[in-house]
Structures are given as C-alpha cells and as structure tokens.
Amino acid sequence: MLTLKHDVRSSFYRAPNGPVPCETDVRIRLVAEGEGARKIKSARLFYVYGLKTFTKGHILMTLEEFAEGDKVLSCISKTPENAEIGYHLLSGNLKTSRDVASEDCVFSDEPRRVYTCCCPMRDVPGLFFYWFEVRLTDKRYFWCFPDPHSCGLKGVSSDRSLPFSIDGSMPIPGFQITVHARDFHTPDWIKGAVMYQIFPDRFNRGGVSFEDQAEHFEKRPERIWHANWNDDVDVKGKPPEGYQACDFFGGTLKGIYDALPGLASSGVTVLYLNPIFEAQSNHRYDTGDYLKVDPILGQNASIEELFEEASRVRIRVILDIAMSHTGADSRYFNRFGRYDTPGAFQARCGLADSPYESWYRFLPSEIKDAASVIVKDCAGNDRVISYDAWWGFPLLPNVNEDDLTYSAFMLGENGVLATWLRAGCSGFRLDVSDELPDTFLRRIRKCVKNEKPNAYILGEVWEEPTSKISYGQHRDFLFGNTHDAVMGYEFRRHVIDFLTGKVSAEAFSYALQKMIHLTPAEALYTQMNLMGSHDTCRVITLLAGRPKPSSRRQQQSLFLTKNERLKGEKLTLIAALMQLAFPGVMAIYYGDEIGMEGYDDPFNRRTYPEEAYDLLAQGIIGDMADDVRLPFMYETFVSLQEEYRKAEVLVNAYYRSAPSSKTSPKTKKGAYAYALMPVFSKLAQLRCNAPVLKTGYFEIIEAHDDLIFMRRHLDKKGCDVFGHKAELPKEAYIAINRGDKPQQIHCKGSWPETLDPYDGFIVFKYD
C-alpha cells in the first residue's frame, strides 16, 4: 500500500503557499506513507510554467530525514478539540475542523518518506502547474495529482498519469501556483468596499417628464416610452424588428444624484453605473458616442456634478464601458445614417470616406455568423454588406482593438478613458473583458494608471480568472498586467449553490479556500463579490428555489408565493452576510436590498419602486439601521479575561424587528420587502466601520451539515493581510445556517452554541 500526500494550504507542504510574486523560491514537499514507501527509488516534481507559451520540465526531489518529535512533523495537533480558536489552524491558511482532524500533515505510524525540492519562480508573471511522480524499485510508477473532491487543494494517489496539453486546448491538471508581478498593487479605497450597482434607466426619473425627453424618441422610432413608472418591462418591441431592448422608463442621472447622500448614510462607498453614454438601447452597451452622456440621462455636466457630489459624500463612482464593440447606430459605424459624420458603414458602401472604417472587420458575405445588411448600390442593385459582430448581433459590430486609430481614440493621452478620469470617474468596469485581447488590456492598464494611479479596473470575467482559457490560450487577467480585479461570478455561483443545497458545506469550504489560494491578495480583496447583476436572475428568485420557465411570457408573469418569498428573503440576508464575511467588495445590485424578483434580462432590470427610492434618498434607511435595537446588540461581557462584543448577532431577528412593513402588496412586478433595507444597511455599515471585515485574514473554522463558521482576524501585531495597522475589533466570527433545522456549533466560544434555521450571526472580539 502506498499513499501520496500533498496539501497546498499547508506551509509544511508548500512554503510560501498561495499566490507568490515573481522570483520567489517555493519549497514543495511530498509525503509517501505505507509499506510501499520503503520501495521508492526516486520522486520527481513535474512542472509546466508560463502563460501565453509554456515550458515543461521536472525536478528530482530530495529525501528528507527528520528526528522523532521534530517540530515540522507536529505542525498541527491531532486533537484540536477545545483548542483556542486560531491556534489549531495552520498559520496563514484556511482550514475546516474536519480538515484539522484528518490533515495530511498529521502523520500516521506507518512507514513514511518526505521528499522536498525548491522551485524558483521566474522573473515574469505566469502560472506554475506541478504534480508528482514516484518510481519504485520494482519499476512501478505512482503519481499524485490534485483531488477534484477538494477542489484541487489536496493530492490524491494514482497509478495512472493524466493527459495534458500546453497549447491552450485543455486545462493543465496540476496543482497551481499563481505567480504575479512584484509591483502588483490595487487601490486601497476599493479593498473591502461596499458597492451599489445601478441600471440608470430603471432607478429614478429625478423629476424629468416625457415632454422633456420627447425629441430623443422622434429620432429613433423603434423606441418605446413607458409613461407609467410602474409598468412592466417590454418583451415585444416594435415591428418589423421586434424586441431590441429599446423600451425606456426615463431614469436620469439627477435621480441618482439625489440619492447619493442616502446611499452614503446606508453604508455605500462605491457606485457602479451601467453604461451612461449615448446609445440606441436602454442598456447602452451599444455605444453611440463615447464622449457624450445619453441625453435621456442628462448632459455631460450632469455626470460631472454627480462625480462632485459623490466625492462630497465619500462615494467613488466607476463607469461601465464596452470596448470590444460599438453600436451599429453610432457615430463610428453609423449604419442608419443618424449621425452627421460618415461612419464605417457609409465608407464601406462607397458613399463617403470615414476615419472609422479601419476600426471594423468587414467580411465576405459567405462567412458564417457574419452580420449582413442588404443595401442598394449606386446603380440601384442589391449589395450585401457583411461584418464581424458580437455573437452575430447585427446591432453590435465588433471593433479591431489593435487598430492604431481606435487604440489612440480610446487610450491616448486625450482619449476616452483619460477624458472621463479627468472628469472625476474613479475607474471602469470593462464589459466582456475576456473578449478583449491581452495586448489591449495591458494598454488599458497603462493608460488608466498613468492618468490616475489610484483608479480601479474591474473586468467582466465569469469563470475562475487566473487559469481561464479563451481563444486557445491562458489569459493574462490577474497577474498585475491588466485588471485590478474581476467580477466575482465564481464567488456568486459557490454561494448560491451552497444556499440552495446543491453542494455540501465541505465542498463550499473547499471552493472558498481554492479562490484564496489561486487569487493574488491585491485582486481578491478588490474582487466584486456580487449576488446579482444586470446579467443574472434576481437573487431572491434563485434562492427561493422557483425553477426558471422556458418562455419569456411565463418568466414575466411568474412570481414567488408567500412561503417562497419568506424563504427567499431569509436566504437573501444570509447571502449578504456571506458577502460581508468573505474578502472582497460587498456588491449590491439595485433592488436586491428590497427583494425585487425577476428571471433573466429584461426581468432583472425592472424599475426601482418610488417608495423604496424615497426611503433611500431621504436617508431614512441609514437612520433605521442606527436606531433599531438589535437582539444582543453591543452587549459587553468578559470571558477568559477577553472582552467580546456581540454585534448584530441574529440577522433574521433583526429582520423581524425592522420597523417597516414586511412585504408590499404584490404588484405586476412582484412583491417587495422594505424590511430588508435596514438589514442590508446595517451589514454595509459593519463592513465600513470594522477594518477586520475589509482587509483582515479569513479562515474557516467549521463546515458541516448546513453550517459554515468563519473567522476574520488581524495578526498578532494588529496588522491586516497587507501589513497595515488596523483599528479594533481584532477578530470577527461569522456563522451561517442555510437549512431548515437548528445547527450545532462545535467550536466553543462566546457565541451561540446553536444557530436557528435560515439564520446567521456576527460576533466581534476586542482586546
């Protein structure tokens, strides 16, 4: 019998563990146990290192000798029961109690051998994948690869090797070390921030009437105006084109401006706006003019005033920008001739020269998936104009990002990004950034950081970002060359899977640990940890467990029952508590804080209720969060000569005590729960006021049944992950029960021993 052991979380097996800067020497160990260990002839570490291109190699490992009782062999206790929190956890690592009890570096009495080697990381950022091969004296081979059950954190023995390729056609099946630039730094103001995302057309009109907007609808007859703010979204469009996302409710920047003080008092520190530039559609990802605010929203002066007011109330504003494509109805392409200067389309038709023609890829008409338009030539004959378009949508022609004039227009000294940064923008969310070439992404970073070093670059990436493969190669996303961080869709997926019972608590804990061990801290602590966005179903709809109907008509008319809403509201709060607990930006999509329902686009983009807006804009929600007496709120007591303070212990108890109507009457857009608002606000305020929840270390103490119990803490010197001194509290303990039965917390301490169904708590510790 031969068992090969490795665990990337343990500093015994890998030191330093987690992501490392370039030119770091990493010591890696493999443990072999069982009678078969006596027959080992040699052990090798095989590696693949690179990013765009990879190099293969192997290192012969050295057999280590340890004296009996050597400290390194007792790096953690076999019996951590009743141990003080933190001391039975490996330093700087994430562990569950179950892991500690069966940890791979707690050795048995069987024969064992420990092999070691030093792996010097190169001077350029990239990925280092490795696995182990053991050769026996009887000429047999054994391997140790990542165990999928542990999300690749622990090793599993195998008598077969695994296939792999370094050409980008398939993932590389090894343990991963993310090697980032030594000077990779992200803005401190975004670390652990609270972000509020607004879809501008659906937030508030700001007192602007249709009469003020009428001219913008005459120019584009495909548009639909909703006179009634409480209408549901359109799903039909107008003939002959049909649905084009061109129905408008008339939300304005003034409506957002007026809410800024209320958002600030509710704990929001960052505002993320979906696109605000002139465009044909309501989502505005089909940009018409990058240098002009859409007139329905306001004027360029309107966004500058919003930047100024946001700064006054200590809110940063980031803008959404689509650079992989423009609108067909744009100054640059001008397919419909609505702009006063010739666009690429006019140039392609031979009607006029245009400086924008080289921005686009016009194609032969027989190319599959090309967007095609039939026009008349000078002789009156039909002519087909075909061009590359985003996912084949004719209204979204793709651009050639490497075109010199396009790159200069967007990224030049006086280009689009520099212009809006100078106006007061604090950063950008890059739409479909995984469809932008790495070369262009690097130029974006250079442009943004040269203009405003403290600006934030957020990328739309849905998969695990460090090892993502697209267009046949590994992508340069989080190594210090392109983004600061990405949208946390992976985090969202793991949380929703856990809260809906699709994965066990143990699997959930492994998934969270994997994120920390793959993602550089500068990116992890600035990652947008969202539960919902303009591209996802509403979180309450998902958590309530109602399956998504196949047709849009059914999705539009189907809403949660009373019991489903009750369950969904409780789980929504628990999801928010999870956002608070995990490193990164706590991101709230407008309306999630009142339990707005809805399936996919456009039902996740309904209008924000005026009643909720009034509560928010008037600052009432922040006051509620301050004034409502919480169960056990700020109760101080002494235990084992350590002072604890319980803050917001029972989340759902607070929800039940909130002084507003629990649920609004059901409307044609579903029901709302205004009682959720002060709970979200309280959680946001806790994040803002407790540095340990922003940049403290993260550990998992227990993960079993329906329970996960976590800890955020500072180090012994009172410093955070980045080595900065932080104010008290020194520690925070967060527990979540996703299930319908009480859960026992086995770790003893000054917190409840039992957690009620669908509930969670936070306990702070002060020295």
N, C-alpha and C positions, 0 to 999 in steps of 0.2 A: 504494500500500500504506500502511495506517495501523494502527499498533498502540498501544493504550491500556494503560498500566501503572499498577498500584496494588498495594501490599502492606501490610496493616495491621500486620505485625510490624516494619516498618522505621520508625525515627524520622525518616527522610528523608520518607517518605510521610505519616506521621501522628505528631504530637508534641503532648502525650504520647500514647503508644499504650497499648492495653489499656483496662480499665475506668478511669473517672475519677470524682472526686467532683463534686457539683453546682457550678455556676458556674465551671467550668473552661473556658478558651479552648483549643480544639483547632485546631492548624494542619494542614490537609489538602492534599496535593499530588496532582496527576495528571500523568503523563508521556505525551506523544504522540510516537511515533517513526515514521519512514518518510517517503517523499515526500509522503504525504497530510498530514503535519504542516504543510507550507507553506500548505495550503489552509484551515486552520482559521480561522474567523471569530470564534468565541467558544466558551467552555467553561463549563458550569454544573454545580454540585453540587445535586442534588435530594435533599430530606430528608423524613423522616416522624419526628415526635418526640412521645412521650407514653407512656402505659401503659394506663390504662383508656380514655381517649379520645386521639386522635392529631391533630396539626396537620401539614399539608403545606406545603411551601414550596421555594424554590430560592435559591441564592446565585450571583451572577455571579463567576466566578473571574478572577484577575489573572494575566497573563503575566509570568513571572519572567525576568530576564536574569542569566546567570552568566558570569563571566570564565573563560577557558580555564584549567584547572588549579585552579579553585575547589574548596575543601575539601569542600563539600557534594556535589560530583559524584564524589568518590572516597571515599565514606563507608565502603566496604569494598574489599578487594583483589580483583582479578580472579583472582589466583593464590594462594590461601591455603595451597598445599601447603607443609608443613614449618613453617607459622606456629605460634607458641606458642599453646597451647590458650587460648581465650577472646579473644584479640586479633583473630582474624578473624571473630568473631561480633559482630553489631550489639549495641551496649550495651543491656542490659536486655531483649533479645529472644531468641526461640528460633529456631535455625537448624539445618538439616542441612548437611553438607558439600556435598551436591548442590545445595541452595539457594544456598549461597555462590557456587558456581561459575557459576550461571546467574541470579544475583539480578537482580530487575527494576530495582534502582537502580544496577547496574553498566551504564553506558550504552554503546551501540554507536557507530560512527562515522556512523550515518545521521542525517539531519536530525531534530531533536527540539525540542520545546517543553515547558516545565514551567509548569503552571498551579497557582495556590495560592489558598486562601481561609482565613479564620479563622471557626470555628464556635463561638459562645458557648453553652455548655450552660446550661440553665435552672436555677432555684433549687429545683426539685423532682426527685426521682429518677425515672428512666424509661429508655426505650430510644430511641436515636437511630440511625435507619437512613438510609443515604445511598448514592447511586450517581451516575454522571457522564453528562452528555450533551454531545456536541461537535457544533457546527454548522459546516459547511463553506461556502466561498464559492460552491460550485456547488449549494447548497441541500440537499445530502445531510446526514443525521444519523448519528452513531455513538454508541454507549453503552458504558459499562464497568460491568459487574456482577460480583459475586463468582463465582469459578470453583468449581464443585462439586468438581472434581478435587482442589483444595487445601483442601477443607472451608470454602470461602468466605474464605480468608485472602488470596488473590491475586486480581487482577482479570483479566477476560477481555473482549476486544473483541467487539462485536456490532453488526450493522446493524439489529437489531430491539430495541425496548424490551420489557420484561416486564410482564405484568399484575400488579396487586396491589390489595388492599383494606385499608382501615383499620378495618373494622367487626369484626375478630376472626374472620372466616370463613376466612382463609387467612394463611399466613406472609407477611411483607413481604420481598421479595427484594433486600435491600440489605446493604452492609457494616454491621456492628453496633458501636455504642459503648454499653456498659453504664454508665449514669450513676447512681451510688449516693449515699446520704446522706453528708455530710461527717463526721458523727459515728458512722458505722457502725463498731462495734468488737465483736469476739468474744472470748471468754475465752482468755487466753494459755495456760492449762493444757491446753486441748484441741488447740492447734496442734501438729501433728506427733506426736500421742499414739499409743499402741498400745492398741487396743480389743479386748476379748474379749466376744463375744455369747453369751448362754446362753438356751436354751429351758428354763425352770425344771423342767417335769415330767420332762425326759429327762436331767438332768445327774447327780444322785445323791440317794439317799434320806436320807442323813445319819443312818442308823441307825433310822429310823422304820419300823414294821411296818404291815401291813394292819390288824391289830387296832386300832391307834391311829387308823386312817382310816375304819373301817367305817361309822360314823354318817353320814359325808358321802356314802356310796353308797346308804344306805337312803332318804335324802331325794330322791335323783334316780335312779330305777330304770333310766334309759337309759344310765347309766354302766357301763363295763366296767373291771374291775381286773385288771392283769397281775401275778400273784403272782411270776412269774419275770422278773427284770430283763432277761434275755437274750431274751425273746420278741420277735418282730417286731411291728410296729405293726398295728393292726386296720384293715381296709378295708370291713367289712360293717356294723358297728353292730348294733343290735337291732331286731327287728320291733316295731311296723309302720313306724317312721320310717326305719330303715336307718341309713346312716353319718351321724354328726353330730359327728365328732371328739370323742367322749366316752369314749375309752379312756385310762386313766391308769396310769402306772407308779409314781407316788408320789414324784417328785423334790421336795425340800424346800429351803427357804432355809438350813436347817442344813447341807445338803450343799454349798451354795455357800459358806457362811460358812467351813467347814473348809478349803476350797481357796484362800481368799484369800491367805495367805502364800506358797503355792506359785505362784499366778498372779503375784504381785508379783515373786518371785525369777526368774520366767521372762520378765520384761520388760513385763508388762501394767500399764498405768497407768489405764485406764478400763474399767469393767464395764458392759455394756449388757444389761439384763434384759428379755426379752419380758414381757408383762403379768403382774402378780402379784396383781391384785385379784380378789375373789371373782367367779366366773363358772361357767356350766354346762359349758363345753367345756374341753379340755386346752390350747387355745391362748390362751384367756381374752381374746380380743378382743371377746367378747360380755359386756361388763362387767355384773356383777350389783350390785356395791356399790363405788363409787369410794373409799370411806373405810375399807374393810376388806380386809386381806390374805386371800387364799383360804385357808380352814382346812386344806386339804390341804398347802399350802406352809408354814404356820405361823401365827403371830399377828402383830398389828401390832408387838408388841415384837420379834419376830424380825427384821423388816426394819430396825428402828431399831438393833438390835445389829449387823446386817450393815453398816449405814452406818458405825457407830462403828469396827468392826474394819477395814473398808476404808480409812477415814481413817488409822487407825494404820499400815497398811502402804502408805500413799500411793497408794491407788486411789480414783478418783472413781466414783460409781455414777449412771447415768441410767436412768430408768424409761420404759417404753413405755406410752402411754395412747391409747385410742381415744375421740375426742370427736365424731366425725361420726355415731355410732350407739351404742346400748346393746344389751344383750341383751334378748330378749323375756322371758327368765327373769331378771328383775332387780327390784330394789326399786322402780324407777321405772316400768316398763311392767307387770310382774307378770302376764304372760299366763297362767301356770299356777297363780297363787294361792299360791305357795310362800313369799311374804314376808308379814309380819304387818301391813303397812300397805297401804291401797288404792293401786294403781298406775293409770296412764293407761288400761289395758285395762278395769279394773273401772269406771272413770268412764265410759268410752265405752259400756259395756254397761248403764249406768244403775244399777249396784249400789251405788256409793258415790262421793262426791266425792274427788278426788285433786289435790294441788298439782302433780302432774306431767303432767296431761292436756295442758296447753298446750305441753309440750316436743315433742310428736309431731304428725305430719301425718296425720290420718285422712281417708280419701278415699272418694268414691263407688265402689261395688263394680264399676262398669263400666270404671274406669280401667285401662288396660293396664299390665302389670308391677307392679301393686299386690299386696302380700301380703294374702291373705284368710284369715279364720278363720270357721267356722260355729259359732255359739253358740245357745243357747236363750234366748228372752226370757221375761218373767215369765209369759206365757200358755203357755209350752211350745212356741212356734213357732220354727222355724229363722230365724236372723238372721245376715247376713253382715257381719263387721267387716273393713274394708279399710284398709290403712295403707301409707305410704311406707316402704320397706325398702331396705337397702343391697344394690344389684344384685338386688333382688327376693327376697332370702333372708328368709323369714318370721321367723327367729330373730334377725335384726339390724335392728330398727326404727330408721330414721333419726330424728335429732333436728332441731329447728329452732334452729340455733345463735344466731339473733338474738332468740330469746325472752328476755325480760328476766330471768325467774327462773332459766332454765337458765344463762345467762351469769353471773349473780351466783353461782350454786351452784358453777360451775367456776372462775370468775376473780375472785370477790370477795375482799375483804380476808382473810376466813377461809374461802375456798373451797378446792376440792380441790387445785389446784396449789400454793397457798400452804401448805396443810397439809403436803404431802409435802416441800416445800422446807425447811420448818422442821424436819421430822423428820430431815433430813440428806441428802436427794436433791440431786444436783448438776445436774440438768437433765432434759429429757424428749425422747423420740423421739415425734413426733406421727404416729400412724397415719393413713394416707391423707390427708395434709395437703393434697394438691391437691384434695380434695373438701370442704375447709373454706373458707368464704367469706373473702376477703381481709380484710374488716372484722373477722371473728372472729380471724384470725391476728394482726392488729395488736393486738387487745386481749390476746391471749395474750402477746405480747412485752412489752407494758406491764405486765401482771400479774407475769410472771416476773422481769423486770429490776427492778421496784420492790421485790419481795420479796428477791431475791438477784441483784445486778447481775452477778455472775460465773457465773451459771448458764448452761447450754448448751441451745439449742433446735435440734433436728435434725428435719427434715421428710422424710417418705417421698414422694419425687418420683422417678419413673423416667426421665423424659426430660430433655433439656437445660433447666435450670431458669430461666435468665434470660429466654428468649423463649418459654417454654411458653404455649400457648393451651389453655384448657379452659373449658367452659361459655360459649363465644363471646367470650372476651376474654383479653388477655395478663394473666398473673398476677404479683402483687407478692410474689416469693419471695426474691430475694437483693439487695435494694436498701437494706437497713438498717431496714426497717419490720416485718419478720415473723421469718423464721427467721435463725439464725446460719449454718446450712449445711443441705445436703440429703444424703441417702444417694447414694453415688457409683455408681449403676447404669449411668450413661453410661460412667464410667471402666471399670467391670467389663466392659461389652459390648465396648469397644475392646480391652482386654487379651485377653479370650478369643477375639475374632475374630482378633487377631494371632497368638496362640499356636496356634490351630487352623488357621492358614493361609488364613483366609477373606479377609484383606486383606494388602496388601504392607507392608513396613517403612515405605516412604514414606508410604502412606496412614495408617498408625498414627501416624507422627510428626506429620502434619498434624492428626489428631484430638486428640492431646495438646496441641498448640500452640493449637488452637481453644479448648479448655477454659480455658487460661490467659488467653487474650485476651478471653474473654467473662465470666469469673467474677471478681468482686472478690477481692482477695487475702485479705481477712478471712474470706471464705466458702471460698475454695479451700483454704486451709491448715487449715481445720477440717472439710472435707468427709469423710464416712465412706467411705473407699476400700475397699470390700468385694470379695471374690471369691465369697462365698456368703452366704446368709441363709436364714431360715425360709421364704422365698417363692421360692427358686430351687433348681434341681438342684445337687447337690453338685459342687464344682469339679473334683474328680478324675474324676468320671464324665463331665463335659463335655470336659475336656482330653484324656481317653483316646480320645475320638472315637467312643464307642459311641452310635449313634442311639437316641432315646427311643422305646420301644414305645408303641403307641396305647392299650392297655388297662392298667388298674391291676394286674391279676393278672400280666401279663407284666413290668411295671415292678418288682413286688415280688420276682420270682424271678430276674431277670436281673442278673448281676454281671460284673465285668471278668475277663478271662482274665489269666494270669500276665504275658504280654507287654504287654497293655493297661495293667495296673497299673503295671508298670515305667515305661512311657512317661508314664502319668498322674502318678506320683509325682515324676518329674523336672520335668515341666511345672508341677506344683503349687508346687514350690520356686521355679521361675523366676517364676511369678505373684507369689509372696510377695516376691521380690526386686524386682519391678516396683512393688509396693506400697511397699516401702522407698524406692525411688528417686523416686517422684512426690510432689509436695506434697500434704499432707492427712493424715488419720488412717489408720494401718495397722490395718485391722479384720479380725479372725479370727473366723469362725463356729465355735462349739464343734464339735470333731471333725474339722475340716479339717486340723488340725495332726497328725492321725494317718491322714489319707487315708480318712475314712469315706465310703462310697459311698451313692448314692441319687438317684433322679429327683425329681419334684415332690412336694409335700406329699401324703401324710404321710411319704414315704420319705426326705425330707431332715431328719426330726425323730426319728430313731431314738435309742435310749438310748446314752449315753456309756459305753464299756466300763469296768468296775470296775478292770481292770489299769491302764488309762491314768489313771484318776482317782487311784489310789494313787501313781503316779509323780508326778503333778502336785501332789497335796495334800502329799506329803512333801518337796517342794522338790527332788526328785532331778533333774528336768529342768533347772532353773537351774544346778545343780551340774555336770551333764553338759556344758552349753554352756560353762561356765567351764573345765572340766578337760580336755576333749578337745583334743588337739593338732591344729591345723589345718595343712594344707599351706601353707607360706609365711606362717603366722600371725605378725604383728608382726615381720617381717623388716625391718630398717632398713638403708638404704643411701643413698648420695649420688649424685646425677646432676645435672649442670649447676648445681652449688652449691645445689641444692634438696633438702631432705630429704623422702623419701617413706616411708610405712609401709604395707605391704600387710596388709590385714585381711580375712580370710575370702575369699581370692582365688577359689578354685574351690568353688562352692556344692555341686555334686554330689560333689566329692571329700570334702567334709565329711560329706555324707550317707552315703557309702560307708564312712567311718571311724567313724561313730557307734556307741558301744558298747551296742547293744541289738539284739534280733532284728529282722531287716529287715522281715518281714511275718508277721503272725499266721496261724495256720491259718484257712482260710476257714470262716465261720460262716453261719448262715441270714440274717445281716445283712451279709455280705460280709467282706472281709479288712481288717486294719488294719496300718499301718506305723509302729510306735513309734519307729523310727529317724528319722522326720521331726521328732519333737517337739523334740529339742535344736537342730535347724537353725532351726526357727521361733523358738525361744527366743533363739538367737544373733542372728538378724536383728532381733528385737524389742529386744534389749539394745543392738545397734549403733544403732538408732533412738533409744533413750533416752539413750545416752551421747554422741552426736555431734549437737550443735545444728545443724550444717550440714545434716544429714538431716531435721531438723524444720522449720526456717524459712529455710534457705538458698535462694538463687536456683536456678532449674532451666534447663538448656539441653540441647539435643540436638546432639551432635557429628556422629554418623554414623547413617544409616538406609538400609540397602540389603540386598538379598537376605533372609537370615533374621536379620540383625543389627540391633540398636539399641544405640547407645553414648551415654550420658548423663553429664551433669556437674551436681553440686550445688556451690555455692560461696558464699562471703561476698564483700562488696565490698572495695575497696582499703583501706578503713578498718577492716575486720574486722567489719562490721555485716551483719545479715541483711536480709531483704526489708522488715521493719518498722522498720529503723533502729536496732535494738538491738545492742549489742556482744555478740559470741558467742565462746565458747571454741573452741580448736582441736579438730579439724583445720579447716583453712581451705577445703579442697576435698575432694570425693569423686567418683570416677569409677566408673560402673556400666555394665557391658555385659551383654547378653543374647543368646544364640543359641537361637532357637526350633527350629532344624532338625536333621536327622539327619546333617549334614555339617559339618566344621570351617568357621569363618568367619574371614576376614582382617580385622583392624582396620587401616585405612589411616593413621589419625592416629598419629603416632609419639609415644611417651612411655614412662614407667616402668610399663608394664603389659604383659601378654602380647600378642604380636602376633597370635596365633591363639587362637580360642576353640573349645573342643571342642563336639560336638553336645549339645544339650539342657543347656547349662551357662551359668553367669554368674559375674561376679566384681565385687568392690568393691575399689578402691584409694583410700586416703586420702593427702592431701598436707598436710604440716605446714611452716610457715615455720621 
